[in-house]
Amino acid sequence: QVQLVESGGGLVQAGGSLRLSCAASGRTFSNLAMGWFRQAPGKEREYVAGISRSGGSTAYAGSVKGRFTISRDNAKNTVFLQMNSLRPEDTAVYYCAADPSSYYSGSDYRRYDYWGQGTKVTVSS
């Protein structure tokens, strides 16, 4: 079992920044591919970014590329999502997810076995 706890969400004005964190426990963190997803009210869950076990490979959804950065600290069992130049359309609940079976998982949410409870991000215009 893997437990994931997100933090760092909040209310921010458009153009501002937030840094989300996701702390993992229960399994060796460096054996987990990690991802961030988000879900806005009335919309389907959407892939945001993914990172490989080592952190050497990353990928982003087109809507956030160049504004968001995913990273991880395997010594601290934590994955981060740095969000800059936030827009009202980034408003959503953000979830981190873990895949213990792959070195790197992409945008398919079905590949991820474990999910956090989510942290809410609201961007005002």
PyMOL CGO cylinders between C-alpha atoms (Angstrom):
from pymol import cmd
from pymol.cgo import CYLINDER

trace = [
    CYLINDER, 0.00, 0.00, 0.00, 1.05, 3.55, -0.75, 0.3, 1, 1, 1, 1, 1, 1,
    CYLINDER, 1.05, 3.55, -0.75, -0.29, 6.56, 1.08, 0.3, 1, 1, 1, 1, 1, 1,
    CYLINDER, -0.29, 6.56, 1.08, -0.15, 9.91, -0.69, 0.3, 1, 1, 1, 1, 1, 1,
    CYLINDER, -0.15, 9.91, -0.69, -0.86, 13.25, 0.96, 0.3, 1, 1, 1, 1, 1, 1,
    CYLINDER, -0.86, 13.25, 0.96, -1.00, 16.44, -1.09, 0.3, 1, 1, 1, 1, 1, 1,
    CYLINDER, -1.00, 16.44, -1.09, -0.54, 19.93, 0.25, 0.3, 1, 1, 1, 1, 1, 1,
    CYLINDER, -0.54, 19.93, 0.25, 0.09, 23.45, -0.97, 0.3, 1, 1, 1, 1, 1, 1,
    CYLINDER, 0.09, 23.45, -0.97, -3.18, 24.31, -2.64, 0.3, 1, 1, 1, 1, 1, 1,
    CYLINDER, -3.18, 24.31, -2.64, -4.99, 27.56, -2.06, 0.3, 1, 1, 1, 1, 1, 1,
    CYLINDER, -4.99, 27.56, -2.06, -6.34, 30.73, -3.58, 0.3, 1, 1, 1, 1, 1, 1,
    CYLINDER, -6.34, 30.73, -3.58, -4.09, 32.77, -5.86, 0.3, 1, 1, 1, 1, 1, 1,
    CYLINDER, -4.09, 32.77, -5.86, -4.57, 35.56, -8.34, 0.3, 1, 1, 1, 1, 1, 1,
    CYLINDER, -4.57, 35.56, -8.34, -4.05, 35.01, -12.05, 0.3, 1, 1, 1, 1, 1, 1,
    CYLINDER, -4.05, 35.01, -12.05, -0.38, 35.26, -12.87, 0.3, 1, 1, 1, 1, 1, 1,
    CYLINDER, -0.38, 35.26, -12.87, 0.64, 34.01, -9.46, 0.3, 1, 1, 1, 1, 1, 1,
    CYLINDER, 0.64, 34.01, -9.46, 2.42, 30.85, -8.38, 0.3, 1, 1, 1, 1, 1, 1,
    CYLINDER, 2.42, 30.85, -8.38, 1.85, 27.89, -6.12, 0.3, 1, 1, 1, 1, 1, 1,
    CYLINDER, 1.85, 27.89, -6.12, 3.95, 24.87, -5.24, 0.3, 1, 1, 1, 1, 1, 1,
    CYLINDER, 3.95, 24.87, -5.24, 2.15, 21.62, -4.57, 0.3, 1, 1, 1, 1, 1, 1,
    CYLINDER, 2.15, 21.62, -4.57, 3.75, 18.81, -2.61, 0.3, 1, 1, 1, 1, 1, 1,
    CYLINDER, 3.75, 18.81, -2.61, 2.83, 15.16, -2.34, 0.3, 1, 1, 1, 1, 1, 1,
    CYLINDER, 2.83, 15.16, -2.34, 4.35, 13.10, 0.44, 0.3, 1, 1, 1, 1, 1, 1,
    CYLINDER, 4.35, 13.10, 0.44, 4.42, 9.35, -0.06, 0.3, 1, 1, 1, 1, 1, 1,
    CYLINDER, 4.42, 9.35, -0.06, 4.74, 6.53, 2.44, 0.3, 1, 1, 1, 1, 1, 1,
    CYLINDER, 4.74, 6.53, 2.44, 4.31, 2.80, 2.54, 0.3, 1, 1, 1, 1, 1, 1,
    CYLINDER, 4.31, 2.80, 2.54, 6.73, 1.78, -0.21, 0.3, 1, 1, 1, 1, 1, 1,
    CYLINDER, 6.73, 1.78, -0.21, 10.16, 2.70, -1.44, 0.3, 1, 1, 1, 1, 1, 1,
    CYLINDER, 10.16, 2.70, -1.44, 9.52, 6.03, -3.09, 0.3, 1, 1, 1, 1, 1, 1,
    CYLINDER, 9.52, 6.03, -3.09, 12.23, 5.64, -5.71, 0.3, 1, 1, 1, 1, 1, 1,
    CYLINDER, 12.23, 5.64, -5.71, 10.34, 2.61, -7.03, 0.3, 1, 1, 1, 1, 1, 1,
    CYLINDER, 10.34, 2.61, -7.03, 7.27, 4.68, -7.85, 0.3, 1, 1, 1, 1, 1, 1,
    CYLINDER, 7.27, 4.68, -7.85, 6.53, 6.51, -11.06, 0.3, 1, 1, 1, 1, 1, 1,
    CYLINDER, 6.53, 6.51, -11.06, 4.54, 9.59, -10.13, 0.3, 1, 1, 1, 1, 1, 1,
    CYLINDER, 4.54, 9.59, -10.13, 2.03, 11.84, -11.78, 0.3, 1, 1, 1, 1, 1, 1,
    CYLINDER, 2.03, 11.84, -11.78, -0.17, 14.85, -11.17, 0.3, 1, 1, 1, 1, 1, 1,
    CYLINDER, -0.17, 14.85, -11.17, -3.76, 15.04, -12.38, 0.3, 1, 1, 1, 1, 1, 1,
    CYLINDER, -3.76, 15.04, -12.38, -6.48, 17.59, -11.87, 0.3, 1, 1, 1, 1, 1, 1,
    CYLINDER, -6.48, 17.59, -11.87, -10.25, 17.72, -12.00, 0.3, 1, 1, 1, 1, 1, 1,
    CYLINDER, -10.25, 17.72, -12.00, -12.26, 20.88, -12.37, 0.3, 1, 1, 1, 1, 1, 1,
    CYLINDER, -12.26, 20.88, -12.37, -15.94, 21.03, -11.37, 0.3, 1, 1, 1, 1, 1, 1,
    CYLINDER, -15.94, 21.03, -11.37, -18.09, 19.34, -13.96, 0.3, 1, 1, 1, 1, 1, 1,
    CYLINDER, -18.09, 19.34, -13.96, -15.10, 18.15, -15.96, 0.3, 1, 1, 1, 1, 1, 1,
    CYLINDER, -15.10, 18.15, -15.96, -13.25, 14.89, -16.34, 0.3, 1, 1, 1, 1, 1, 1,
    CYLINDER, -13.25, 14.89, -16.34, -9.95, 14.14, -14.66, 0.3, 1, 1, 1, 1, 1, 1,
    CYLINDER, -9.95, 14.14, -14.66, -7.09, 15.59, -16.66, 0.3, 1, 1, 1, 1, 1, 1,
    CYLINDER, -7.09, 15.59, -16.66, -3.42, 14.64, -16.81, 0.3, 1, 1, 1, 1, 1, 1,
    CYLINDER, -3.42, 14.64, -16.81, -1.06, 17.43, -15.79, 0.3, 1, 1, 1, 1, 1, 1,
    CYLINDER, -1.06, 17.43, -15.79, 2.46, 16.00, -15.56, 0.3, 1, 1, 1, 1, 1, 1,
    CYLINDER, 2.46, 16.00, -15.56, 4.44, 12.84, -14.93, 0.3, 1, 1, 1, 1, 1, 1,
    CYLINDER, 4.44, 12.84, -14.93, 7.91, 11.95, -13.71, 0.3, 1, 1, 1, 1, 1, 1,
    CYLINDER, 7.91, 11.95, -13.71, 9.96, 8.77, -13.81, 0.3, 1, 1, 1, 1, 1, 1,
    CYLINDER, 9.96, 8.77, -13.81, 11.29, 6.94, -10.80, 0.3, 1, 1, 1, 1, 1, 1,
    CYLINDER, 11.29, 6.94, -10.80, 14.66, 8.62, -10.96, 0.3, 1, 1, 1, 1, 1, 1,
    CYLINDER, 14.66, 8.62, -10.96, 13.29, 12.02, -11.95, 0.3, 1, 1, 1, 1, 1, 1,
    CYLINDER, 13.29, 12.02, -11.95, 15.26, 11.92, -15.18, 0.3, 1, 1, 1, 1, 1, 1,
    CYLINDER, 15.26, 11.92, -15.18, 12.19, 11.89, -17.42, 0.3, 1, 1, 1, 1, 1, 1,
    CYLINDER, 12.19, 11.89, -17.42, 9.26, 14.25, -17.24, 0.3, 1, 1, 1, 1, 1, 1,
    CYLINDER, 9.26, 14.25, -17.24, 6.27, 15.07, -19.40, 0.3, 1, 1, 1, 1, 1, 1,
    CYLINDER, 6.27, 15.07, -19.40, 3.52, 17.66, -19.40, 0.3, 1, 1, 1, 1, 1, 1,
    CYLINDER, 3.52, 17.66, -19.40, 0.11, 18.30, -20.78, 0.3, 1, 1, 1, 1, 1, 1,
    CYLINDER, 0.11, 18.30, -20.78, 0.15, 20.89, -23.49, 0.3, 1, 1, 1, 1, 1, 1,
    CYLINDER, 0.15, 20.89, -23.49, -2.00, 23.24, -21.45, 0.3, 1, 1, 1, 1, 1, 1,
    CYLINDER, -2.00, 23.24, -21.45, 0.63, 23.55, -18.71, 0.3, 1, 1, 1, 1, 1, 1,
    CYLINDER, 0.63, 23.55, -18.71, 3.89, 23.07, -20.58, 0.3, 1, 1, 1, 1, 1, 1,
    CYLINDER, 3.89, 23.07, -20.58, 6.26, 25.94, -19.96, 0.3, 1, 1, 1, 1, 1, 1,
    CYLINDER, 6.26, 25.94, -19.96, 4.33, 27.06, -16.86, 0.3, 1, 1, 1, 1, 1, 1,
    CYLINDER, 4.33, 27.06, -16.86, 4.41, 24.00, -14.58, 0.3, 1, 1, 1, 1, 1, 1,
    CYLINDER, 4.41, 24.00, -14.58, 7.38, 21.94, -13.44, 0.3, 1, 1, 1, 1, 1, 1,
    CYLINDER, 7.38, 21.94, -13.44, 7.24, 18.51, -11.87, 0.3, 1, 1, 1, 1, 1, 1,
    CYLINDER, 7.24, 18.51, -11.87, 10.12, 17.33, -9.72, 0.3, 1, 1, 1, 1, 1, 1,
    CYLINDER, 10.12, 17.33, -9.72, 10.83, 14.84, -6.98, 0.3, 1, 1, 1, 1, 1, 1,
    CYLINDER, 10.83, 14.84, -6.98, 13.10, 14.39, -4.00, 0.3, 1, 1, 1, 1, 1, 1,
    CYLINDER, 13.10, 14.39, -4.00, 13.57, 10.68, -3.44, 0.3, 1, 1, 1, 1, 1, 1,
    CYLINDER, 13.57, 10.68, -3.44, 15.40, 11.29, -0.17, 0.3, 1, 1, 1, 1, 1, 1,
    CYLINDER, 15.40, 11.29, -0.17, 12.31, 13.08, 1.17, 0.3, 1, 1, 1, 1, 1, 1,
    CYLINDER, 12.31, 13.08, 1.17, 9.72, 10.80, -0.47, 0.3, 1, 1, 1, 1, 1, 1,
    CYLINDER, 9.72, 10.80, -0.47, 8.07, 13.79, -2.05, 0.3, 1, 1, 1, 1, 1, 1,
    CYLINDER, 8.07, 13.79, -2.05, 6.99, 14.90, -5.50, 0.3, 1, 1, 1, 1, 1, 1,
    CYLINDER, 6.99, 14.90, -5.50, 6.37, 18.54, -6.31, 0.3, 1, 1, 1, 1, 1, 1,
    CYLINDER, 6.37, 18.54, -6.31, 4.45, 20.55, -8.83, 0.3, 1, 1, 1, 1, 1, 1,
    CYLINDER, 4.45, 20.55, -8.83, 5.64, 24.11, -9.26, 0.3, 1, 1, 1, 1, 1, 1,
    CYLINDER, 5.64, 24.11, -9.26, 2.90, 26.12, -10.94, 0.3, 1, 1, 1, 1, 1, 1,
    CYLINDER, 2.90, 26.12, -10.94, 3.72, 29.53, -12.38, 0.3, 1, 1, 1, 1, 1, 1,
    CYLINDER, 3.72, 29.53, -12.38, 1.73, 32.01, -14.45, 0.3, 1, 1, 1, 1, 1, 1,
    CYLINDER, 1.73, 32.01, -14.45, -1.49, 30.52, -13.15, 0.3, 1, 1, 1, 1, 1, 1,
    CYLINDER, -1.49, 30.52, -13.15, -4.70, 31.07, -15.06, 0.3, 1, 1, 1, 1, 1, 1,
    CYLINDER, -4.70, 31.07, -15.06, -8.33, 30.85, -13.96, 0.3, 1, 1, 1, 1, 1, 1,
    CYLINDER, -8.33, 30.85, -13.96, -8.66, 27.71, -16.09, 0.3, 1, 1, 1, 1, 1, 1,
    CYLINDER, -8.66, 27.71, -16.09, -6.09, 26.02, -13.85, 0.3, 1, 1, 1, 1, 1, 1,
    CYLINDER, -6.09, 26.02, -13.85, -8.68, 26.03, -11.07, 0.3, 1, 1, 1, 1, 1, 1,
    CYLINDER, -8.68, 26.03, -11.07, -9.24, 22.42, -10.00, 0.3, 1, 1, 1, 1, 1, 1,
    CYLINDER, -9.24, 22.42, -10.00, -8.57, 19.83, -7.37, 0.3, 1, 1, 1, 1, 1, 1,
    CYLINDER, -8.57, 19.83, -7.37, -5.07, 18.49, -7.95, 0.3, 1, 1, 1, 1, 1, 1,
    CYLINDER, -5.07, 18.49, -7.95, -4.22, 14.88, -7.24, 0.3, 1, 1, 1, 1, 1, 1,
    CYLINDER, -4.22, 14.88, -7.24, -0.92, 13.08, -7.14, 0.3, 1, 1, 1, 1, 1, 1,
    CYLINDER, -0.92, 13.08, -7.14, -0.79, 9.46, -8.18, 0.3, 1, 1, 1, 1, 1, 1,
    CYLINDER, -0.79, 9.46, -8.18, 1.70, 6.61, -7.97, 0.3, 1, 1, 1, 1, 1, 1,
    CYLINDER, 1.70, 6.61, -7.97, 2.44, 3.66, -10.21, 0.3, 1, 1, 1, 1, 1, 1,
    CYLINDER, 2.44, 3.66, -10.21, 4.61, 0.98, -8.59, 0.3, 1, 1, 1, 1, 1, 1,
    CYLINDER, 4.61, 0.98, -8.59, 4.75, -1.14, -11.74, 0.3, 1, 1, 1, 1, 1, 1,
    CYLINDER, 4.75, -1.14, -11.74, 6.46, 1.14, -14.22, 0.3, 1, 1, 1, 1, 1, 1,
    CYLINDER, 6.46, 1.14, -14.22, 9.66, 3.15, -14.44, 0.3, 1, 1, 1, 1, 1, 1,
    CYLINDER, 9.66, 3.15, -14.44, 7.65, 5.95, -16.01, 0.3, 1, 1, 1, 1, 1, 1,
    CYLINDER, 7.65, 5.95, -16.01, 3.91, 6.31, -16.44, 0.3, 1, 1, 1, 1, 1, 1,
    CYLINDER, 3.91, 6.31, -16.44, 2.30, 8.63, -18.90, 0.3, 1, 1, 1, 1, 1, 1,
    CYLINDER, 2.30, 8.63, -18.90, -1.05, 10.27, -19.10, 0.3, 1, 1, 1, 1, 1, 1,
    CYLINDER, -1.05, 10.27, -19.10, -3.28, 7.22, -18.74, 0.3, 1, 1, 1, 1, 1, 1,
    CYLINDER, -3.28, 7.22, -18.74, -4.78, 7.49, -15.26, 0.3, 1, 1, 1, 1, 1, 1,
    CYLINDER, -4.78, 7.49, -15.26, -5.52, 3.75, -15.30, 0.3, 1, 1, 1, 1, 1, 1,
    CYLINDER, -5.52, 3.75, -15.30, -1.82, 3.01, -14.94, 0.3, 1, 1, 1, 1, 1, 1,
    CYLINDER, -1.82, 3.01, -14.94, -1.73, 4.61, -11.50, 0.3, 1, 1, 1, 1, 1, 1,
    CYLINDER, -1.73, 4.61, -11.50, -2.71, 2.41, -8.58, 0.3, 1, 1, 1, 1, 1, 1,
    CYLINDER, -2.71, 2.41, -8.58, -2.59, 4.90, -5.75, 0.3, 1, 1, 1, 1, 1, 1,
    CYLINDER, -2.59, 4.90, -5.75, -4.08, 8.37, -5.37, 0.3, 1, 1, 1, 1, 1, 1,
    CYLINDER, -4.08, 8.37, -5.37, -4.01, 11.14, -2.84, 0.3, 1, 1, 1, 1, 1, 1,
    CYLINDER, -4.01, 11.14, -2.84, -7.05, 12.92, -1.47, 0.3, 1, 1, 1, 1, 1, 1,
    CYLINDER, -7.05, 12.92, -1.47, -6.42, 16.04, -3.54, 0.3, 1, 1, 1, 1, 1, 1,
    CYLINDER, -6.42, 16.04, -3.54, -5.62, 19.65, -2.83, 0.3, 1, 1, 1, 1, 1, 1,
    CYLINDER, -5.62, 19.65, -2.83, -7.77, 22.47, -4.15, 0.3, 1, 1, 1, 1, 1, 1,
    CYLINDER, -7.77, 22.47, -4.15, -6.31, 25.24, -6.29, 0.3, 1, 1, 1, 1, 1, 1,
    CYLINDER, -6.31, 25.24, -6.29, -8.39, 28.29, -7.07, 0.3, 1, 1, 1, 1, 1, 1,
    CYLINDER, -8.39, 28.29, -7.07, -7.11, 30.97, -9.44, 0.3, 1, 1, 1, 1, 1, 1,
    CYLINDER, -7.11, 30.97, -9.44, -9.03, 34.22, -9.43, 0.3, 1, 1, 1, 1, 1, 1,
    CYLINDER, -9.03, 34.22, -9.43, -9.13, 36.55, -12.42, 0.3, 1, 1, 1, 1, 1, 1,
]
cmd.load_cgo(trace, "trace")
